[in-house]
Amino acid sequence: MDLKIGIAGLGTVGLGVIELLAERAALLVERCGRRIVVTAVSSRDRHRDRGVDIGAMQWFDDPRVMAADADVDVIVELIGGSGGVALDVCNAAIAAGKPVVTANKAMIAHHGAALAEAAEAAGVSLGYEAAVAGGIPIVKALREGLAGNRIERVYGILNGTCNYILSAMSDNGSDFDDVLAEAQRLGYAEADPSFDIDGIDAAHKIAILASLAFGTVPNLAGVHTEGISRITSLDTTYAAELGYRIKLLGVANMTDHGLEQRVHPCMVPQAAQIAQIEGVFNAVVTEGDFVDRTMFCGRGAGAGPTASAVVADLVDVARGNVLPTFGVPAGQLRHVQAASMARHVGAYYIRLRVIDQPGVMADVTAALGDAQVSVKALIQHSHDLGDGASVVLTTHETGEASMLQALKVIAALDTVLEAPCMIRIEQL
């Protein structure tokens, strides 16, 4: 018997799903024993020419009605947004006893626990492989392939737009604004890129990965989030001089003070595997007690990779696979305290713009010493910033609270011309 699919949302990904299911129809029958057929669709504009023939598919003006239609077996939600119609569609489908497949990271990060509880109560699956890292099968890896491991840390490059920008800045010495404009021209960045460059997109994804890795309720509010807009070509140049690449990482690990979840630019050693991930590619690294370290790399967005992840979830449905949404039953997901970033311990890169005169470094190092922050390396380039000098230093491991205390004092010095730039150093 055919598995009849209703797709809510006919954007790039929705059309990619239709194309993949059509082109790989025979292969999918071999792999799951039945045809997967799109029989119904819903979108905002019925008459738009999308370059795909949807004439044989039943059209629904309201995707919530489609979700409850008896002739649809599975709902694929590709509308987007953390709530609203997208959430209504998923709730309607689950209430009607239908499995749901979604690429909606914001909805899963905000409402994943409630949706998981509803889906498990209804005996249906909630698939969201496409919500994290595009075509990389990281959800399946954490939920199934690594189920025998206690995960100690999960981290990765989770936003292709930011990785493209930082890669281009590092490779070409370009300024942030110029590379962002180029990324927009090439279609790698939206007209309003704030969701990406401010780290929000990556925060949604690390909240989901943390839930899978540690059996916790997704806690987006507990993700410390910083973007990349303050990174300059000076920073990428100094990073290379110090043996690092700058990457926007999402990191999650359990600490004595709770679950640490953070998204921010990082100095990554050039020898680290993740430092080699360039352009629009994503990568996720897991560290487990038995498997040690695994790394998954691939395209994190686009019609093909995301459609591939959607179809992987549909194959599970066609095979009759129903697993707990986050790897453990929804009722067993734990509420864990979020670890404060003030308790984070690590090394730091600090860039200062200062007046080029004697005594400046003595004041800076005094502020660091008073906060019990130990300097590891120092670089000074005089007269490279007009009337100022650029000073870069790295520290030994210290507490973030101490680092911020020192920076507050340093920023108030009359000889410091602009707010210090701080980038955390990750030893991977």
N, C-alpha and C positions, 0 to 999 in steps of 0.2 A: 504494500500500500504506500502511495506517495506521501511524503511529508510536505504539507502545504504551508507555505511561508507567507506572512503578511509583513511588509516592510513599511514602517512609519518614518518618513524622511527620505527624499530622493535627491540628496546632494551628491557630492563626489563619492562618498563611501557607499551610499545606497545603490548608486549606479554601478559601482565596482562589484558589489555583491551580486547584482543581477548578471553582470557580465561573467563573473567567475563561475557562478552556478550553471550558466548556459554552456560555457566553453569546456568545463570539466565535468559535465553531467555523467558521462560514461565512467570516468574514473571514480567519481563519488559513489556511484552504484556499486562498483567493485569493493569500495572500502567500507560502506555501511549497509549494503544489501537492499537499498531502496532509493528511489528517486527523491531528490530535494527540489521542489518546484515552487517558484514564486507565483502565487495565485492572486494576491491582493496587494495593493499599494495605497499609500496616502501621503499627500504633500500639500503645500499651500497653493500651488498653481497647477491646475489640471491641464492647461493647454500649452504649457511651455514645451518647446522642442528640446529634449534632453539627449538626442542622438541615440536613444535606445527605444526599441519597440515595446511599449507597455500596453498595446491595444488589447491583448488577450487577458490582461489582468483586471480584476475587479477594482474599480476606483472607489475610495472612501474619502469624502470631504473631511470627516471627523475620524481621526485615528483611534479615538476611544471606542467608537462604534465598531471599527474593524477588530479591535482587540477582543470584543465580546462575540464576534461573528462565529457561528458554529462551523463554517466552512474553512476556517483558518486554524491550523494546528499550533503554530509557533509565531510569536511576535518578535520582530527585529526592530528595536527602537534606535533610530539614528537621528532624532530630532535635536538633541543636545539641551543643555541647561540643567541646573541642579534640581529644579522643581517644575512647576507648571504642567504643561501638556505632557511632556516626556514622562514625568512621574505618574501622572494620571493614567497614561497608556499602560505603563508597566503594572500598576496596581490593578487596573481593569483586566489585563491579561491573566495575572495570577489569580484573581478572584474567579475568573472563568475556567481555571484549571489548565492554563496554557503555559508552557515554558517561555521564558523571555531571554533574548540575547541582545546585549546592548554594547555600544562603544562609548557610553556616557560616563566619563571619569568623574565629572562634578557630581552627578547624581549618586554614583556609588560611594564617593567619599562622604557625601552629606547624609545619604539615606540608605546606605548599603546594609546596615544591620537590620533595619526594619523590613526592607525588601527581602533580605535573606530569611528572616523569621517567617514572613508571609509565604514565601515560596516553599520553604521546607514544610510548613503546616499544610500546604496544598499538595505536597508531593511532587512538585515540579522543579525544574532546574532554573537557575539564574546565571547565565553565562556573560562574562565581561572581559574575556581575553583581549578584546580590541581596545579596552579602556586604558591599558597601560602599555606603553612602548610599542605601539603599532603591531607589526608582524612578529615581534619576538614572543615566543610562547612562555612567558615568564609566570603567568598565573598558573598554568598547568604544571610548570616545573615546581613551583613552591607548594602547590596543593597536592600534587601526586608524586612527581619524580623525586622530591626531596622530603617526602613525608616521614621517612625514618630518621631524619636528622633534627637535632635541636639547632635552630638557626641562631647564630650569634650576631650577625650583622648583615644588612642588605643595603646596597648603595648603587648609585648609577647616574649616568647621563640620561635624563628623562625628557629633555626638550630639545628637539632638533634645531629649532630656530636659534636658541641660545648657543648651541654647540657650533652651528655654522658661523655665527657672529664672532665668537671667541676664537675659533680656528682661523678665520680670515684675518682677524686682528693680530694673531700670533705669527701667521705666515707672511703677512704683507706689511706689518707695521702700521696698519690703517687705524683711523680713529673710529670710535664706536658709532657715531652718527652716520658716517659715510658707509660703513658696512651694513648698518641697519637699513639705510635707503636702498642699497644694492639687494639686500635680502627681500625687501618688499617688491622691488622690480622683478625679481626672479620668482616671486610667489612663495618664498620660504617664510615670509613674515606677513601678518595681516596689516591692513591699513591702520588699525589700532592695535599695536603689538604688545600692549601692557600685560595682557594675560600671560604671555610668554616671557617677556624680558623682566617682569617683576617677580617671576618665580612661582606664580599662582598655579599654572598648569603642572609644574613639577611637584608642587606641594600636594595637589590632589592625588598624584600618582604614588608618591612615597607614603601617603596615608593609607592607601589601599595595599601597597606592598607590606607595610608594617603590620597590618591586620592579618594578612596571610602568613607572614613570617612568625608572628608572636601570639597568634590566637586572641587578638584584642579587638574590641569595637573600634571601627575606624574613627580617628579623632583628628579631623582636619584643623580644629582650633589649636591643637597641641603642636602643630608644625611651625617651628621658627622659620620664617621665610624672608629672604633677601634676593633682590634681582641683580642684574649685571650692568645697569646703566652707569654706575660710577667707575667701572673698569676703564682704564685709558690705555693708549698705546705704550705709555711709559711702563705701566704695570706688566704688560705682556713682554716688553723688552727686558725688564729687570727679572721677570720670572725665568726667562731663558738663560740669563746670565747666572742665575742661582741654581739652575738645573731643574726647573719646573715648567709645567704647562698650566694654564688657568682653565678650569672647567667648572661649569655650574653643576653641582652634584646634589642629589637627594640622598640623605643618609638616615638610617634607622637602626638603633641598637638598644638593647635593654641595659640599664645601669642600676646601680644601687639606689638611685634617687628616682627611678621610674623610667618610662620609655622616652628616649631621646629621638626626636624626629626633627630634621633640619634640612633646609634648602638654601644654599648660598654659594657664591663663587669660592673655589678652593684652589690652592697651589698643590698640584699633583706631581710627584716625581716623574721626570721624563721617562724613566725606565719602567714605570707601572704600565700594565697592559691598557688600562683605561685611558691613559694619556695619549694613546695612539688612535683613539676613536675620533675621527674628524668629520667635518661637514655636518650634514643633517642626520647622521647616524646616531642611534641610541645604543646604550649598553647597560646591562644590569649585572652586578656581581653579588653572589650570595656566599656567605661563609657558614658552613655547617660543621658540627662536631665530628661527624664520620666522613663526610664527603670532602672536607676541607673547602677549597675555594672553587667556585664555578663561575663562568662568565658567559653571558648571552649577548650577542651583538646583532644588530640589523637595522633596517629602516623603521623609524619610529612614527611615521605618518605617511599619508598618501593613499590613494584609492586602492592600489594593489595590496600593499602590506596590511592595511586595516581590514580590507575585505577578506583577506586570507585568515585573519584572526576570527572574524565573525563566522566564517564558514567552518572553521575548526570547532567552534561551539555548536554549530548546527549539526555537524557530524556526530558529536556526542549525543545530541538529542535524538538523532535518527537511530543511533545504536542503543538507545534506551539507558544511557548513563546518567544517573542522578547522584550528584555528590553534594556534600555540604558546601555552601557558597564560599566560605572563607576557610575551608579545610577542616573545621570542627563544627558541630551543630551550633546554630545561631544562639541558642540558649546558653551555650557554654563559652561564648566569647566574653573575655574579661574586660572590665573597666579598669584601666591601669593609669596611675598618675603620670602626667606629662613631666618629664625632667626639665627643669629650668635651664636655659642656656647659660645662666650665670654660673652653673655648676660644671659646665663643659670644661674639659682639660685638653689642651693641645698646644701646638706651636703656632706662631703668628708671623705674618709679613706685615710690616708697617711702612707706608710711604709718607714722607713729610715734605712740604715745601716751606723752606725757611729762609730767613735773611742770612746772606753769606757773610758772617762776621765771627770773630773769635768768641768762644764761650757758649755758643748755641748748643753744641753737642753735650757739653757738660750739664746744661740745664735739662736736656732731654734724658740723658742717662741717669741723672739724679731722680727724675720723676719715675723712671722705670725701676730704679733701685728701691725707692721708697715703697713701691707696690710689690716688691719681691719678684720682679720680672727680670730674668737674666737674658742678656743679649748674646746671640750666637754668631751673627755675621752682620757687617755694616758696609754699605756702599754709599759713596758721596760723589756727586757730579756737580761741580760748581758752575754757575752761570749758564745752566742749560734751560732755565725757565725765566728769562728776562732778568729782573733784578734779584731773583732768588736762586736758591740751590735746591736740588732734589736729593733728599737723603732717604735711603732705604735700609731697613734693618730687619733681621729675623730673630726670633726668640727661641729659647729652649721651651719645653712644655711648661705651661703655667695655667692657672685657672682663669676662665674668661672674666670673672668679676675683677680680678687683679689687673688684667689687661685693660679693661674698660676704665678702671680707676686711674691708671697711668695715662691713658689717652685723654681723659677729661682734663687732667692737669696740663698735659702737653699742648692740647688745643688752646688753652687759655694763655699760653706764653706769648708775649708781645712779638717774639722773633719767629713765630709760626704763622705763616701767611694764609693758610687755608685749612679746612678740617682734615685731619689725618685720614688716610685710606688704610683700612685694615682688611686683610684677607687671611682666612684660616688656612693652615698648612695641614694636609692630610697625609699621614704615613700609611700607604696602602701596600 
